[in-house]
Amino acid sequence: MEYSPKKIKENLEKENFNLKKKFGQNFIIDENIIDSIINKAEIDENTLVLEIGPGAGSLTYKLAKKAKNVLCYEIDVTLKEILKNNLQEFNNVDIIYEDFLKADVINQIKKYKFEKLYVVANLPYYITTPILIKLIEDQIAVDKIVVMVQKEVGDRFKAKPNSKDYNSLSVYLNYYFNVKKLLDVSRNVFIPKPNVDSIVVEFTKKERKKLKDEQLFFELVRDSFKQKRKNLRNNLKGYDLNKIEDVLKKYNFDLTTRAEQLDIDIFIDIANNI
C-alpha cells in the first residue's frame, strides 16, 4: 500500500482496533515527526534496529526503508493483522510478540549480521525506565538509542547538576551514555492524544571512567539522592564521612552539599576512595 500515517489510522479503524491503555498505546500519526526521528537516528544499511512497541507500524515502515533489519517487540498480539498489512512489502522486518522486558534479546539478535545496533522507538510511558535498565543490565551491545519518551521523564534522563530534574537516574544513565534531546513532540501527534508532551532523546555509548566497585558506586549515588532536600551528611550516615569529605574538599564542596550539586566525576571519585 502507499504509506501514510493517515492510511495506518484508517487501517486501525477498519480493523475496529481498540487502543489499550494498559499497554500505553499512543500511536504517532504525524509523518514529519517520524521523518525527523529517522533522520536524526542516522540509520544505514549496516544497522540492525530494535523497535520496542511498534504499535501500528508508522515508525517501523520508515525504519525498514533505511535499516538492514528491524527487529520489533510487541506485547499486544491483537496487532498482528494490522502490522502484517501495514508492513507487507518488507522482508527485513521481524516481529516477536512478547514482552520486551522478558525477552532473551542477546540470543534473538544472533541470527542477524550487522555493524551497528540501534534502538529506535516510541516507548510506552509506563515502562520507559525499565526498558533502558534492561538494555544496560542485560549487556546488550547497543551503539545508540533514539527514543520518544514523556517530556518529564526525558528531562530527568538528560538533566545536569544543579537542575531540579537531576537525580540518581540521571547519574546512572550518564555513566553509560552521553544523553541529549533531539526534538520536542506535541501531544497532538498521537492517537489517542496523551495528557503530556513528549521529547525524543538520544543515548550514545560513552567511554566509562574506571570504577573499583560498580555496585558500591550505584548504591552511593542512590543513597546520596535518597532524601533530595537533605545534604550528604544526612543521606550518607552509613558511610565513612571523613573519607567522603576529603574527596569533596578537592572540588570545593563539603558534607553540607546536596547530591544535586555533584556531577558524575565527583561521585566516581568518592566511590573509588571509600
C-alpha positions as CSV (number, residue, x, y, z in Angstrom):
1,M,0.0,0.0,0.0
2,E,1.0,3.6,-0.4
3,Y,2.2,4.6,3.0
4,S,0.9,7.5,5.2
5,P,0.2,7.7,8.9
6,K,-3.4,8.7,7.8
7,K,-3.8,5.4,6.0
8,I,-2.4,3.5,9.0
9,K,-5.0,5.3,11.1
10,E,-7.7,4.3,8.7
11,N,-6.5,0.7,8.8
12,L,-6.8,0.7,12.6
13,E,-10.4,1.9,12.3
14,K,-11.2,-0.6,9.6
15,E,-10.0,-3.4,11.9
16,N,-12.0,-2.0,14.8
17,F,-8.8,-1.9,16.8
18,N,-9.3,-0.8,20.4
19,L,-6.3,1.1,21.8
20,K,-5.3,-0.3,25.1
21,K,-4.3,2.0,28.0
22,K,-2.7,-0.9,29.9
23,F,0.0,-1.1,27.2
24,G,0.5,2.6,27.0
25,Q,-0.7,2.7,23.3
26,N,-0.3,6.1,21.8
27,F,0.4,5.8,18.1
28,I,2.2,8.5,16.1
29,I,0.2,9.9,13.2
30,D,2.5,12.8,12.1
31,E,4.8,11.9,9.2
32,N,7.0,14.9,9.8
33,I,7.9,13.8,13.3
34,I,8.5,10.3,12.1
35,D,10.9,11.6,9.4
36,S,12.7,13.8,11.9
37,I,13.3,10.7,14.2
38,I,14.6,8.6,11.2
39,N,16.9,11.4,10.0
40,K,18.3,12.2,13.4
41,A,18.9,8.5,14.2
42,E,21.2,8.2,11.2
43,I,20.4,4.6,10.4
44,D,22.0,3.0,7.4
45,E,22.2,-0.4,5.5
46,N,24.6,-1.8,8.1
47,T,22.3,-1.2,11.1
48,L,20.1,-3.6,13.0
49,V,17.3,-1.6,14.7
50,L,15.4,-2.9,17.7
51,E,12.0,-1.3,18.0
52,I,10.0,-1.8,21.2
53,G,6.3,-1.3,20.8
54,P,5.9,-0.8,17.0
55,G,2.1,-0.2,17.5
56,A,0.5,0.0,14.1
57,G,3.9,0.3,12.3
58,S,4.1,4.0,11.4
59,L,7.7,4.3,12.6
60,T,8.6,0.7,11.6
61,Y,7.7,1.4,8.0
62,K,10.2,4.2,7.7
63,L,12.8,2.2,9.7
64,A,12.5,-0.7,7.3
65,K,13.4,1.6,4.4
66,K,16.7,2.6,5.9
67,A,17.9,-0.2,8.1
68,K,19.4,-3.6,7.1
69,N,17.0,-5.3,9.5
70,V,14.3,-4.2,12.0
71,L,13.5,-6.5,14.9
72,C,10.3,-5.4,16.7
73,Y,9.0,-6.5,20.1
74,E,5.2,-6.1,20.5
75,I,3.3,-7.3,23.6
76,D,-0.1,-6.9,22.0
77,V,-0.9,-9.9,19.8
78,T,-4.1,-8.3,18.6
79,L,-1.9,-6.0,16.4
80,K,-0.7,-9.0,14.3
81,E,-3.0,-8.5,11.3
82,I,-2.6,-4.7,11.3
83,L,1.2,-4.9,11.4
84,K,1.2,-7.7,8.7
85,N,-0.9,-5.5,6.4
86,N,1.0,-2.3,7.0
87,L,4.4,-3.9,6.6
88,Q,3.7,-6.5,3.9
89,E,6.1,-5.0,1.4
90,F,9.2,-5.6,3.5
91,N,11.2,-8.8,4.0
92,N,13.6,-7.2,6.5
93,V,11.2,-6.8,9.4
94,D,10.7,-9.4,12.1
95,I,8.2,-9.1,14.9
96,I,8.4,-11.0,18.1
97,Y,5.1,-11.0,20.0
98,E,6.3,-10.9,23.6
99,D,7.1,-8.6,26.5
100,F,10.5,-7.0,25.7
101,L,11.3,-7.0,29.4
102,K,11.2,-10.8,29.4
103,A,12.9,-11.3,26.0
104,D,16.2,-13.0,25.5
105,V,17.5,-10.3,23.2
106,I,21.1,-11.4,23.2
107,N,20.2,-14.7,21.7
108,Q,17.5,-13.3,19.4
109,I,19.9,-10.9,17.6
110,K,22.5,-13.6,17.0
111,K,20.9,-14.6,13.6
112,Y,21.5,-11.1,12.2
113,K,24.6,-9.7,10.6
114,F,25.2,-6.0,11.3
115,E,27.8,-3.5,12.1
116,K,25.7,-1.2,14.3
117,L,22.9,-2.0,16.8
118,Y,20.4,0.8,17.5
119,V,17.2,1.0,19.5
120,V,14.7,3.4,17.9
121,A,11.2,3.5,19.4
122,N,8.3,5.4,20.6
123,L,8.4,3.9,24.1
124,P,5.3,3.2,26.2
125,Y,5.5,5.8,29.0
126,Y,4.8,3.3,31.8
127,I,7.9,1.1,31.1
128,T,10.4,3.6,29.7
129,T,12.9,3.4,32.6
130,P,12.7,-0.5,32.9
131,I,13.5,-0.8,29.2
132,L,16.6,1.3,29.5
133,I,17.7,-0.6,32.6
134,K,17.2,-3.9,30.8
135,L,19.4,-2.8,27.9
136,I,22.1,-1.9,30.4
137,E,21.8,-4.8,32.8
138,D,21.5,-7.5,30.0
139,Q,24.7,-6.0,28.5
140,I,23.1,-5.7,25.1
141,A,25.8,-4.0,23.0
142,V,23.7,-1.1,21.8
143,D,25.6,1.6,20.0
144,K,22.8,4.2,20.0
145,I,19.3,4.6,21.5
146,V,16.9,7.1,20.0
147,V,13.6,7.1,21.8
148,M,10.5,9.2,22.2
149,V,9.5,9.4,25.9
150,Q,7.3,11.5,28.2
151,K,8.8,15.0,28.4
152,E,9.1,15.0,32.2
153,V,10.9,11.6,32.2
154,G,13.2,12.7,29.3
155,D,14.1,15.9,31.2
156,R,15.4,13.7,34.1
157,F,17.4,11.5,31.7
158,K,19.3,14.4,30.3
159,A,19.4,16.6,33.4
160,K,22.7,18.2,34.5
161,P,23.8,19.1,38.1
162,N,22.1,22.0,39.9
163,S,18.8,21.5,38.0
164,K,15.5,20.4,39.5
165,D,15.4,17.3,37.3
166,Y,18.8,15.9,38.2
167,N,18.6,12.7,40.2
168,S,20.2,9.3,40.7
169,L,18.8,8.1,37.4
170,S,20.4,11.0,35.6
171,V,23.8,9.9,37.1
172,Y,23.2,6.2,36.4
173,L,22.4,6.8,32.7
174,N,25.2,9.3,32.3
175,Y,27.7,6.7,33.5
176,Y,26.9,4.6,30.4
177,F,25.8,7.2,27.8
178,N,26.0,10.7,26.5
179,V,22.4,11.9,26.7
180,K,20.9,14.7,24.7
181,K,17.5,16.0,23.5
182,L,16.8,15.8,19.7
183,L,13.4,17.3,19.4
184,D,10.2,18.3,21.2
185,V,7.0,16.4,20.3
186,S,3.5,17.8,20.9
187,R,0.8,15.6,22.4
188,N,-1.3,16.4,19.3
189,V,0.6,14.0,17.0
190,F,-0.7,10.8,18.7
191,I,-3.8,8.8,18.7
192,P,-5.2,8.8,21.3
193,K,-3.8,12.2,22.5
194,P,-1.9,11.7,25.8
195,N,-2.1,14.2,28.6
196,V,1.5,15.2,28.3
197,D,4.0,16.3,25.6
198,S,7.0,14.1,24.6
199,I,10.6,14.6,23.7
200,V,13.0,12.5,21.6
201,V,16.2,11.7,23.5
202,E,19.4,10.2,22.1
203,F,21.7,8.0,24.1
204,T,25.2,7.3,22.6
205,K,27.6,4.8,24.1
206,K,30.5,6.5,26.0
207,E,33.9,5.6,27.3
208,R,33.4,4.8,31.0
209,K,35.6,6.1,33.8
210,K,37.3,3.3,35.8
211,L,35.5,2.3,39.0
212,K,36.9,0.0,41.7
213,D,33.4,-1.3,42.5
214,E,30.4,-0.5,40.3
215,Q,27.8,-1.8,42.8
216,L,29.2,0.4,45.5
217,F,29.1,3.4,43.1
218,F,25.4,2.9,42.2
219,E,24.5,2.4,45.9
220,L,26.3,5.6,46.8
221,V,24.5,7.5,44.1
222,R,21.1,6.1,45.2
223,D,21.8,6.9,48.8
224,S,23.0,10.4,48.1
225,F,19.7,11.3,46.5
226,K,17.6,9.3,49.0
227,Q,16.1,12.4,50.5
228,K,16.7,15.1,47.9
229,R,16.2,18.0,50.3
230,K,18.8,16.7,52.7
231,N,22.5,17.1,52.4
232,L,25.2,14.4,52.0
233,R,25.9,14.3,55.8
234,N,22.3,13.2,56.4
235,N,21.9,10.9,53.4
236,L,25.3,9.1,53.8
237,K,25.4,8.4,57.5
238,G,26.2,4.7,56.8
239,Y,29.5,5.6,55.0
240,D,32.9,6.9,56.2
241,L,32.1,10.6,56.2
242,N,35.7,11.6,56.8
243,K,36.8,10.0,53.6
244,I,33.9,11.5,51.7
245,E,34.7,14.9,53.0
246,D,38.3,14.6,51.9
247,V,37.2,14.0,48.3
248,L,34.6,16.8,48.4
249,K,37.2,19.3,49.6
250,K,39.2,18.8,46.3
251,Y,36.1,20.2,44.5
252,N,35.4,23.0,47.0
253,F,32.4,21.1,48.5
254,D,31.7,19.7,51.9
255,L,29.2,17.5,53.7
256,T,26.5,20.2,53.7
257,T,26.4,19.9,49.9
258,R,23.3,18.3,48.3
259,A,23.7,15.4,45.8
260,E,22.1,17.5,43.0
261,Q,25.2,19.8,43.1
262,L,27.7,17.0,42.2
263,D,28.5,15.7,38.7
264,I,29.2,12.1,37.9
265,D,33.0,12.5,38.1
266,I,32.8,13.6,41.7
267,F,30.6,10.6,42.6
268,I,33.1,8.3,40.9
269,D,36.0,9.9,42.8
270,I,34.1,9.4,46.1
271,A,33.2,5.7,45.3
272,N,36.9,5.0,44.4
273,N,38.1,6.4,47.8
274,I,35.7,5.0,50.4
